[in-house]
Amino acid sequence: FHLNSGAFYDANENDISNQLNALTGLSNTELGFLDGASAGTLVASKVVVADSAGAVPIRYKHTNIAAIGSGQANANTLSLGFNYVTGADNTTCVVLPVPGSYTDVVVVKNGTAGNNLPVYPNANAAIDAGSANSAANISSLGLTVYYAHNATAWYSK
């Protein structure tokens, strides 16, 4: 869902708003899941309710993790959500998890001044259409958001 335009998109970024608007046959039970939901809340497994400004509440797990190892095979694995990484020395690194779905998001903050943090994709995957198993670097004190496209492709911003 694109907040600015109000359009819905599938995993390939195709506008599917018309298909969603054409849905019929929702029962009172299905619509009832909206009953009692307050603005800015989540109703587990059913619906997201935006706040009065149209923002969707997003809560991520916060993980403190150390950069270790010198490559994909011996690096600490990042968690979904926010990861604060210490100990970067331009070689010690971290690795992205195997995505569970294309909606998985990993936020990585390099908490070390003066050194880059190499971030590897999960095995046989690539970051930003680069070579499989190749690291991307987060600069000193930098932050990058990684979005899973599928099991072998991550994109960053």
Disulfide bonds with the S-S distance in Angstrom:
none
